[in-house]
Amino acid sequence: MSNRILLVEDDPINVKFIQTVLIKKGGFEVIVSEEVDEILRVAQGGDLAAIIMDVSLSRSSYEGKKVDGIFITQLGRRFVRNLVQPFDAYLAGLSAKTAFSRTV
């Protein structure tokens, strides 16, 4: 099993906290990105234990349009073969009901 996790997050404080916990407590290698093309490329490459996705990204765009983590998750599920499971999203300012309804 891989020890690499892809962290999709745009807030530097959250990145530092989550990265520190994953590295020090979990022994994981953490890849951090908020660029959609890079996220899809890394996910397509496989060899990931998990993908942790912030649903409320503020600077990510795809094909010239601003997108959030829910869109990127849906895009990944459509276009990435053998997408790593779990593909986790965490909520930032959305209710669980809203996030769930937008991902299914």
SVG drawing of the C-alpha trace seen along z (x, -y; Angstrom):
<svg xmlns="http://www.w3.org/2000/svg" viewBox="-29 -32 36 34">
<polyline fill="none" stroke="black" stroke-width="0.4" points="0.0,0.0 1.2,-3.5 2.2,-6.0 1.4,-9.0 -1.6,-11.3 -2.8,-14.0 -4.0,-17.0 -6.1,-19.5 -6.2,-22.6 -5.7,-26.4 -5.4,-27.7 -1.8,-27.7 -2.7,-27.3 -4.8,-24.2 -2.1,-22.9 0.5,-23.2 -1.7,-21.6 -3.0,-18.7 0.5,-18.1 2.1,-18.1 -0.4,-15.6 -0.2,-13.3 3.6,-13.3 4.4,-13.2 1.5,-11.0 0.8,-8.9 4.2,-8.7 2.8,-9.7 4.3,-11.6 2.0,-14.5 1.6,-16.0 -0.2,-19.4 -1.9,-21.0 -4.9,-23.2 -4.2,-23.1 -6.8,-20.9 -4.6,-19.6 -1.9,-18.5 -4.6,-17.0 -5.9,-14.9 -2.4,-13.9 -1.3,-12.8 -4.6,-10.9 -4.3,-9.2 -0.8,-8.1 -2.2,-6.1 0.1,-5.0 -1.9,-7.1 -3.3,-6.0 -6.0,-8.7 -7.0,-12.0 -8.1,-14.7 -10.1,-17.4 -11.2,-20.8 -14.7,-21.4 -14.4,-25.2 -11.3,-26.0 -11.0,-29.7 -8.4,-29.8 -8.8,-26.6 -10.0,-26.8 -10.6,-24.4 -10.9,-25.3 -11.1,-29.0 -13.9,-28.5 -13.6,-28.8 -14.2,-25.4 -14.5,-24.0 -13.5,-20.7 -16.9,-19.1 -16.4,-19.7 -12.9,-18.4 -14.1,-15.3 -16.8,-14.7 -14.3,-15.3 -11.9,-12.9 -14.5,-10.2 -15.4,-10.6 -11.9,-10.8 -9.4,-9.1 -9.2,-5.3 -9.0,-3.4 -9.4,-6.5 -7.9,-5.9 -10.4,-5.1 -11.0,-6.7 -11.4,-10.0 -12.3,-12.1 -13.8,-15.5 -13.9,-17.6 -16.4,-20.4 -15.6,-24.0 -18.6,-26.2 -21.0,-23.7 -23.5,-21.5 -23.0,-17.8 -26.4,-17.5 -25.4,-20.2 -22.0,-18.6 -23.5,-15.1 -26.2,-16.2 -23.6,-17.9 -21.3,-14.9 -23.8,-12.1"/>
</svg>
